[in-house]
Amino acid sequence: MTTSTTPSRDSKEIINPKGISVPALTALVVGSMIGGGIFGLPSQMAGAAAPGPLLMGWTLTAIGMLMLAFCFQSLANRFPEIDGGVYGYARAGFGHYLGYCSAIGYWVGAWIGNVAFLVLLGSSIGTFIPAFGQGNTPLAIAFSSLVLWVVHFLVLRGVREATFVNIVVTIAKVVPLVVFVVVAAFSFNPGLLNADFWGTSIQIGAGADAAPLGGTGAQIVAMMLITVWVFSGVEGASIFSNRARRRSDVGKATVIGFIFVLALLILVNLLSYGVVDQAELAALPDPSLAAVLASIVGPWGAKFVSVGLIISLLGVLLSWVLLATEILRIPSQEGVLPQAIGRSNKYGTPSIALWMTSVCTQVTLVLTLVSSQTYLFLVLLASGTILIPYLWAALYQMVTAFRGERIEAGEKGRGYEIVIGVLAVLYTLWLIYAGKDYVLPSMATYFLLTPLYVVARREQKEKPFKPYEWAILGALLVGFIGFVVLVALHKVPL
């Protein structure tokens, strides 16, 4: 499905009467951001920071991610003709090859991340069926594979139909979290929250392994490193900009979805500190949210949360399959990926892109049977490959704001556009620094998949690289060589 109009460069709005509505776009944002991370947040954060540093860290994170969300909103409003979200902004601002790298990096991160969701799904079912173990037993892998292919054929039948299912699933997985917030609010004990507000005396761990949290600054950094990985998906609506009913809906859905998820994350996190002592909270097994609710209402609370987690993982899997497929469609239509990859079937689904996504997910899922280290490396690599496209989008916002491009088409002034661009760039640089161990593997991934770009440019009868893009390719080659050296020195868990 494509828009029924061909917009000019100075279009202010593009309307597609049969496109995806604001609620559906918002569900994509919420659905892709809420996965399994929020269910393990209480114990992870308790092991990193006391309430005082935690609040400071959440404030910094909220500002940084809100600026990034505002960037996507602003770019959708000022440049409604640019399709494909992070891919489109990178291509428009910095050329075809960097656009390609953003698209292919996002795609790799999306399908590898789906492996993590499938393994966690199996682990969650292990609460009820012990044979599923930690999600990587043969039975768990077989079940997760079945789920993957059910989602595959659902999406194959049509993106609009899949987005409707995503709305239903998103609502279903939010309900247990809202229930937790309400129950925890009534059981909240301010004394527990204030017992060691700055974490000066608390010891995390048991026996000889017990250790202090460290200073306020160290605690803030530690908790922010955790938040790096819980906000992926804020760009979900922008990826589907080409299918939106109105392009201005993309910005609305991005901000609404982000604010809702941010509020839910902070409430779940802080309320847990007022229900269970921090040292005990840090020691809870995942999903720690289940144990926190069980401490209030009894054993049924753990099972209730586990069911919510299963629904959440099914929903986030569907969201990211949709995103992984869509991020390949627009580049193929614009000659940045081979045209066959983005060709749609009669239901409007780019079937080859979907098959590529599902097959790669399946192969990597099977790898979890033979090497947990390889699995862990690939899952962390997924986050690294997605962070870099964020930077290009933020840079495009900043550069166009300094130039004053299309500022008159937005609701805010040039100063506002510059501020959100600069802050978003700084925050995305921080995200990349936090995941710096995966910069070289990400560069190696871009380099190894470059032949797809070369094929696409030759289809267009264009030279693959401009002079400055040769320099980028050279830098990626250096990154690839560096990665190979790390593997040879056994410093990468492969």
C-alpha positions as CSV (number, residue, x, y, z in Angstrom):
1,M,0.0,0.0,0.0
2,T,1.4,3.4,-0.9
3,T,0.0,6.9,-0.8
4,S,-2.3,7.9,-3.5
5,T,-0.5,11.2,-4.2
6,T,2.9,12.1,-5.4
7,P,3.9,15.0,-3.1
8,S,6.1,17.9,-4.1
9,R,9.2,18.9,-2.1
10,D,7.3,21.7,-0.4
11,S,4.2,19.7,0.6
12,K,2.9,20.5,4.1
13,E,0.6,17.5,4.5
14,I,0.1,14.2,2.8
15,I,-3.2,12.4,3.2
16,N,-3.8,8.7,2.5
17,P,-7.5,8.0,3.3
18,K,-6.9,4.3,3.6
19,G,-3.7,4.7,5.7
20,I,-3.0,3.7,9.3
21,S,-4.7,5.8,12.0
22,V,-3.3,7.6,15.0
23,P,-4.3,4.9,17.4
24,A,-2.7,2.2,15.3
25,L,0.5,4.2,14.9
26,T,0.6,4.9,18.7
27,A,0.1,1.2,19.3
28,L,3.1,0.5,17.1
29,V,5.2,2.9,19.3
30,V,3.9,1.5,22.6
31,G,4.0,-2.1,21.3
32,S,7.5,-1.9,20.1
33,M,8.8,-0.1,23.3
34,I,7.1,-2.4,25.8
35,G,8.7,-5.8,25.6
36,G,10.2,-7.9,28.4
37,G,12.4,-5.1,29.8
38,I,9.8,-3.4,32.0
39,F,9.0,-6.7,33.7
40,G,12.6,-7.0,34.9
41,L,13.1,-3.3,35.6
42,P,12.6,-3.4,39.4
43,S,15.5,-5.7,40.3
44,Q,17.8,-4.3,37.6
45,M,17.4,-0.7,38.7
46,A,17.5,-1.6,42.4
47,G,21.0,-3.2,41.8
48,A,22.1,0.1,40.1
49,A,20.8,3.0,42.1
50,A,19.0,4.3,45.2
51,P,15.8,6.3,44.8
52,G,17.6,9.7,44.8
53,P,20.0,9.0,42.0
54,L,17.3,6.9,40.3
55,L,15.0,10.0,40.0
56,M,17.9,12.1,38.7
57,G,18.8,9.5,36.1
58,W,15.2,9.1,35.0
59,T,15.0,12.9,34.6
60,L,18.0,13.0,32.4
61,T,16.8,10.0,30.4
62,A,13.3,11.5,30.0
63,I,14.8,14.8,28.7
64,G,17.1,13.0,26.3
65,M,14.5,10.6,24.9
66,L,11.8,13.3,24.8
67,M,14.2,15.4,22.6
68,L,14.6,12.4,20.3
69,A,10.8,11.9,20.2
70,F,10.4,15.6,19.4
71,C,13.0,15.2,16.6
72,F,10.9,12.5,14.9
73,Q,7.8,14.7,15.4
74,S,9.4,17.8,14.0
75,L,10.9,15.9,11.0
76,A,7.6,14.3,10.2
77,N,5.9,17.7,10.2
78,R,8.6,19.6,8.3
79,F,9.5,16.9,5.8
80,P,6.3,14.9,5.3
81,E,7.5,13.7,1.9
82,I,10.4,11.7,3.4
83,D,9.5,8.1,3.9
84,G,11.0,5.4,6.1
85,G,11.9,7.3,9.3
86,V,15.5,6.7,10.4
87,Y,16.4,5.5,6.9
88,G,14.7,8.4,5.1
89,Y,16.3,11.1,7.3
90,A,19.8,9.6,6.9
91,R,19.5,9.4,3.1
92,A,18.0,12.9,2.7
93,G,20.7,14.4,4.9
94,F,23.8,12.4,4.2
95,G,23.4,10.4,1.0
96,H,22.3,7.1,-0.3
97,Y,25.0,5.0,1.3
98,L,24.5,6.2,4.9
99,G,20.7,5.9,4.3
100,Y,21.4,2.3,3.3
101,C,23.5,1.7,6.4
102,S,20.7,3.1,8.6
103,A,18.1,0.8,7.0
104,I,20.2,-2.3,7.0
105,G,21.5,-1.7,10.5
106,Y,18.0,-1.1,11.8
107,W,16.8,-4.3,10.1
108,V,19.6,-6.4,11.6
109,G,18.9,-5.0,15.0
110,A,15.2,-5.6,14.7
111,W,15.4,-9.3,13.8
112,I,18.1,-10.1,16.2
113,G,16.2,-8.4,18.9
114,N,13.2,-10.6,18.0
115,V,15.4,-13.6,19.0
116,A,15.7,-12.2,22.5
117,F,11.9,-11.8,22.7
118,L,11.4,-15.4,21.6
119,V,13.9,-16.8,24.1
120,L,12.3,-14.8,26.9
121,L,8.9,-16.0,25.7
122,G,10.0,-19.6,26.2
123,S,11.5,-18.7,29.6
124,S,8.2,-17.1,30.7
125,I,6.2,-20.2,29.7
126,G,8.8,-22.1,31.8
127,T,7.0,-20.7,34.8
128,F,4.1,-23.0,33.9
129,I,5.9,-25.8,32.0
130,P,9.3,-26.6,33.5
131,A,10.5,-28.4,30.3
132,F,10.8,-24.9,28.7
133,G,13.6,-24.1,31.1
134,Q,15.3,-20.8,30.4
135,G,13.8,-20.6,26.9
136,N,16.6,-22.3,25.0
137,T,15.6,-26.0,25.4
138,P,14.6,-28.0,22.3
139,L,11.0,-27.8,23.4
140,A,11.1,-24.1,24.0
141,I,12.9,-23.4,20.7
142,A,10.3,-25.5,18.8
143,F,7.4,-23.6,20.4
144,S,9.1,-20.2,19.8
145,S,9.7,-21.2,16.2
146,L,6.0,-22.0,15.8
147,V,5.1,-18.6,17.2
148,L,7.6,-16.9,14.8
149,W,6.0,-18.4,11.8
150,V,2.4,-17.8,12.9
151,V,3.4,-14.1,13.2
152,H,5.1,-14.4,9.8
153,F,2.0,-15.6,8.0
154,L,-0.2,-13.1,9.8
155,V,2.0,-10.2,8.5
156,L,2.1,-11.9,5.1
157,R,-1.7,-11.6,4.9
158,G,-1.5,-7.8,5.2
159,V,0.2,-5.0,7.2
160,R,-3.1,-3.2,8.0
161,E,-4.6,-6.4,9.4
162,A,-1.5,-7.0,11.4
163,T,-1.5,-3.5,12.8
164,F,-5.1,-4.0,14.0
165,V,-4.0,-7.2,15.8
166,N,-1.2,-5.2,17.3
167,I,-3.6,-2.7,18.8
168,V,-5.5,-5.5,20.5
169,V,-2.3,-7.1,21.8
170,T,-0.9,-3.8,23.0
171,I,-4.0,-3.1,25.1
172,A,-3.9,-6.6,26.5
173,K,-0.2,-6.3,27.6
174,V,-0.6,-2.9,29.1
175,V,-3.5,-4.0,31.4
176,P,-1.3,-6.1,33.8
177,L,1.1,-3.2,34.1
178,V,-1.6,-0.8,34.9
179,V,-3.0,-3.3,37.5
180,F,0.4,-3.5,39.1
181,V,0.7,0.3,39.3
182,V,-2.8,0.6,41.0
183,V,-2.1,-2.3,43.5
184,A,1.4,-1.1,44.3
185,A,0.2,2.5,44.8
186,F,-2.2,1.3,47.5
187,S,0.5,-0.8,49.2
188,F,3.2,1.9,48.8
189,N,5.3,2.5,52.0
190,P,7.2,5.8,51.8
191,G,9.5,4.6,54.6
192,L,11.0,2.0,52.4
193,L,11.6,4.5,49.7
194,N,13.3,7.0,52.1
195,A,15.2,4.4,54.1
196,D,18.5,5.1,52.2
197,F,17.4,7.7,49.6
198,W,20.9,8.4,48.3
199,G,22.3,4.8,48.7
200,T,25.1,5.7,51.1
201,S,24.9,2.6,53.2
202,I,23.1,-0.1,51.2
203,Q,25.0,-3.2,50.2
204,I,23.9,-5.0,47.1
205,G,24.6,-8.8,46.9
206,A,25.0,-11.5,49.5
207,G,27.8,-12.4,51.8
208,A,31.3,-11.7,50.5
209,D,29.9,-10.5,47.2
210,A,28.0,-7.7,48.8
211,A,29.1,-4.2,47.6
212,P,28.0,-0.6,47.9
213,L,26.3,1.2,45.1
214,G,29.0,3.9,44.8
215,G,28.6,7.6,44.6
216,T,25.6,9.5,43.3
217,G,27.2,10.1,39.9
218,A,28.2,6.4,39.5
219,Q,24.6,5.4,40.4
220,I,23.1,7.7,37.8
221,V,25.4,6.4,35.1
222,A,24.6,2.8,36.1
223,M,20.9,3.3,35.9
224,M,21.1,5.2,32.6
225,L,23.0,2.4,31.0
226,I,20.0,0.2,31.8
227,T,17.6,2.7,30.3
228,V,19.6,2.7,27.0
229,W,17.9,-0.5,26.0
230,V,14.3,0.1,27.1
231,F,13.4,2.9,24.7
232,S,14.1,1.3,21.3
233,G,10.9,1.6,19.3
234,V,10.2,5.3,19.9
235,E,10.7,5.7,16.1
236,G,8.1,3.1,15.3
237,A,5.5,5.4,13.9
238,S,8.1,7.2,11.7
239,I,9.1,3.9,10.0
240,F,5.5,3.6,8.8
241,S,5.2,7.3,7.7
242,N,4.5,6.1,4.1
243,R,1.4,4.2,5.3
244,A,0.1,6.8,7.7
245,R,-3.4,8.4,7.1
246,R,-1.8,11.8,7.6
247,R,1.9,12.5,7.9
248,S,1.2,14.8,10.8
249,D,-0.2,11.8,12.6
250,V,3.3,10.3,12.8
251,G,4.5,13.0,15.1
252,K,1.5,12.9,17.3
253,A,1.7,9.1,17.7
254,T,5.4,9.3,18.5
255,V,5.0,11.8,21.3
256,I,1.8,10.3,22.8
257,G,3.3,6.8,22.7
258,F,6.6,7.9,24.3
259,I,5.0,9.9,27.1
260,F,2.7,7.0,28.0
261,V,5.5,4.4,28.1
262,L,7.8,6.8,30.0
263,A,5.2,7.3,32.7
264,L,4.6,3.6,32.9
265,L,8.3,2.8,33.3
266,I,8.9,5.4,36.0
267,L,5.8,4.4,38.0
268,V,6.6,0.7,37.8
269,N,10.2,1.4,38.9
270,L,9.5,3.8,41.8
271,L,6.5,2.0,43.2
272,S,8.6,-1.2,43.5
273,Y,11.0,0.7,45.8
274,G,8.1,1.4,48.2
275,V,6.9,-2.2,48.3
276,V,10.1,-4.3,48.7
277,D,13.3,-3.3,50.5
278,Q,15.9,-2.3,47.9
279,A,18.5,-4.9,48.8
280,E,15.8,-7.6,48.6
281,L,14.5,-6.1,45.4
282,A,17.9,-6.2,43.7
283,A,18.1,-10.0,44.5
284,L,14.8,-10.9,42.9
285,P,14.9,-13.2,39.9
286,D,13.5,-12.1,36.5
287,P,10.8,-11.2,35.9
288,S,11.2,-9.3,39.1
289,L,7.9,-7.5,38.7
290,A,6.1,-10.9,39.2
291,A,7.8,-11.3,42.6
292,V,7.0,-7.7,43.7
293,L,3.3,-8.2,42.9
294,A,3.3,-11.6,44.6
295,S,4.7,-10.0,47.8
296,I,1.5,-7.9,47.8
297,V,-1.3,-10.2,46.7
298,G,0.2,-13.7,47.0
299,P,1.4,-16.4,44.6
300,W,-1.3,-15.7,42.0
301,G,0.3,-12.3,41.4
302,A,3.4,-13.9,40.0
303,K,1.4,-16.0,37.5
304,F,-0.7,-12.9,36.6
305,V,2.4,-11.0,35.7
306,S,3.9,-14.0,33.8
307,V,0.8,-14.1,31.7
308,G,1.1,-10.4,31.0
309,L,4.8,-10.9,30.1
310,I,3.8,-13.6,27.6
311,I,1.2,-11.4,26.0
312,S,3.7,-8.5,26.0
313,L,6.4,-10.6,24.2
314,L,3.9,-11.7,21.6
315,G,2.9,-8.1,21.0
316,V,6.5,-6.8,20.8
317,L,7.4,-9.6,18.4
318,L,4.6,-8.6,16.1
319,S,5.6,-4.9,16.3
320,W,9.2,-5.6,15.5
321,V,8.5,-8.0,12.6
322,L,6.4,-5.2,11.1
323,L,9.2,-2.7,11.7
324,A,11.9,-5.0,10.3
325,T,9.9,-5.6,7.2
326,E,8.9,-2.0,6.6
327,I,12.4,-0.6,7.0
328,L,13.4,-2.6,3.9
329,R,10.4,-1.6,1.7
330,I,11.0,2.1,1.1
331,P,14.8,1.8,0.4
332,S,14.1,-0.8,-2.2
333,Q,11.6,1.5,-3.9
334,E,14.2,4.3,-3.9
335,G,17.0,2.3,-5.4
336,V,19.0,1.9,-2.2
337,L,18.2,-1.8,-1.8
338,P,17.5,-4.3,-4.6
339,Q,14.0,-3.7,-6.0
340,A,12.8,-7.3,-5.5
341,I,13.3,-7.0,-1.7
342,G,10.5,-4.4,-1.3
343,R,8.1,-5.8,-3.9
344,S,4.6,-6.1,-2.2
345,N,2.3,-9.1,-2.6
346,K,-1.5,-8.7,-3.2
347,Y,-2.0,-7.8,0.4
348,G,0.5,-5.0,0.4
349,T,3.2,-6.8,2.3
350,P,6.8,-6.8,1.1
351,S,7.0,-10.6,1.1
352,I,10.6,-11.1,0.3
353,A,11.6,-8.6,3.0
354,L,9.4,-10.6,5.4
355,W,10.9,-13.9,4.4
356,M,14.4,-12.6,4.9
357,T,13.5,-11.3,8.3
358,S,11.9,-14.5,9.5
359,V,14.6,-16.9,8.1
360,C,17.4,-14.8,9.7
361,T,15.4,-14.8,13.0
362,Q,14.9,-18.6,12.8
363,V,18.6,-19.4,12.2
364,T,19.7,-17.2,15.0
365,L,17.1,-18.7,17.3
366,V,18.5,-22.2,16.6
367,L,21.9,-20.9,17.5
368,T,20.8,-20.4,21.1
369,L,20.7,-24.2,21.4
370,V,24.4,-24.5,20.8
371,S,25.9,-21.3,22.1
372,S,24.5,-19.0,24.7
373,Q,27.5,-16.7,24.4
374,T,26.9,-16.2,20.7
375,Y,23.3,-15.4,21.4
376,L,24.2,-12.8,24.1
377,F,26.6,-11.2,21.7
378,L,24.1,-11.0,18.9
379,V,21.4,-9.6,21.2
380,L,23.7,-6.8,22.4
381,L,24.8,-6.2,18.8
382,A,21.1,-5.6,18.0
383,S,21.0,-2.6,20.3
384,G,24.3,-1.2,18.8
385,T,23.1,-1.4,15.2
386,I,19.9,0.4,16.0
387,L,21.5,3.2,18.0
388,I,23.6,4.6,15.1
389,P,20.5,5.3,12.9
390,Y,19.1,7.4,15.8
391,L,22.2,9.6,15.5
392,W,21.7,10.3,11.8
393,A,18.1,11.2,12.4
394,A,19.0,13.6,15.2
395,L,21.9,15.1,13.1
396,Y,19.5,15.7,10.2
397,Q,17.1,17.5,12.6
398,M,20.0,19.6,14.0
399,V,21.5,20.5,10.6
400,T,18.2,21.4,8.9
401,A,17.2,23.5,12.0
402,F,20.5,25.5,11.8
403,R,19.8,26.1,8.1
404,G,16.3,27.2,8.9
405,E,14.8,24.6,6.4
406,R,11.0,24.4,6.5
407,I,10.9,26.1,9.9
408,E,7.8,28.0,8.7
409,A,6.0,24.7,8.2
410,G,6.4,23.8,11.8
411,E,4.5,25.0,14.9
412,K,7.7,26.2,16.7
413,G,10.4,28.6,16.0
414,R,13.9,28.1,14.8
415,G,15.4,28.3,18.3
416,Y,13.2,25.4,19.5
417,E,14.1,23.3,16.5
418,I,17.8,23.9,17.1
419,V,17.6,23.1,20.8
420,I,15.8,19.8,20.4
421,G,18.3,18.9,17.6
422,V,21.4,19.6,19.6
423,L,20.1,17.9,22.8
424,A,19.0,14.8,20.8
425,V,22.4,14.6,19.1
426,L,24.2,14.8,22.5
427,Y,21.9,12.2,24.0
428,T,22.3,9.7,21.1
429,L,26.1,10.2,21.3
430,W,25.7,9.2,25.0
431,L,23.7,6.1,23.9
432,I,26.4,5.1,21.5
433,Y,29.1,5.7,24.1
434,A,27.2,3.5,26.5
435,G,27.2,0.7,23.9
436,K,30.7,1.5,22.6
437,D,31.7,-2.2,22.8
438,Y,29.4,-2.9,19.9
439,V,30.5,-0.1,17.6
440,L,33.1,-2.2,15.8
441,P,30.7,-5.2,15.4
442,S,28.1,-2.8,14.0
443,M,30.6,-1.3,11.5
444,A,31.6,-4.9,10.5
445,T,27.9,-5.7,9.9
446,Y,27.4,-2.6,7.6
447,F,30.6,-3.5,5.7
448,L,29.6,-7.2,5.1
449,L,26.2,-6.3,3.9
450,T,27.4,-3.5,1.5
451,P,27.1,-5.8,-1.6
452,L,23.3,-5.5,-1.4
453,Y,23.7,-1.7,-1.8
454,V,26.1,-2.2,-4.8
455,V,23.6,-4.4,-6.5
456,A,20.8,-1.8,-5.9
457,R,22.8,1.0,-7.4
458,R,23.7,-1.0,-10.4
459,E,20.0,-1.7,-11.0
460,Q,19.6,2.1,-11.1
461,K,22.6,2.3,-13.5
462,E,24.3,4.5,-11.0
463,K,27.8,4.5,-9.6
464,P,27.7,2.8,-6.2
465,F,29.7,5.4,-4.3
466,K,30.4,9.1,-4.4
467,P,33.9,10.2,-3.3
468,Y,32.9,10.9,0.3
469,E,31.1,7.6,0.4
470,W,34.3,5.8,-0.5
471,A,35.8,7.3,2.6
472,I,32.8,6.0,4.7
473,L,33.3,2.5,3.2
474,G,37.0,2.7,4.1
475,A,36.2,3.6,7.7
476,L,33.8,0.6,7.8
477,L,36.6,-1.6,6.4
478,V,38.8,-0.5,9.2
479,G,36.1,-1.3,11.7
480,F,35.6,-4.7,10.1
481,I,39.3,-5.4,10.4
482,G,39.3,-4.3,14.0
483,F,36.4,-6.6,14.7
484,V,38.2,-9.6,13.1
485,V,41.3,-8.8,15.3
486,L,39.1,-8.9,18.4
487,V,37.6,-12.2,17.4
488,A,41.1,-13.6,16.8
489,L,42.1,-12.5,20.3
490,H,39.0,-14.2,21.7
491,K,37.7,-10.9,23.0
492,V,34.4,-11.3,21.4
493,P,32.1,-14.2,22.6
494,L,31.6,-16.1,19.4
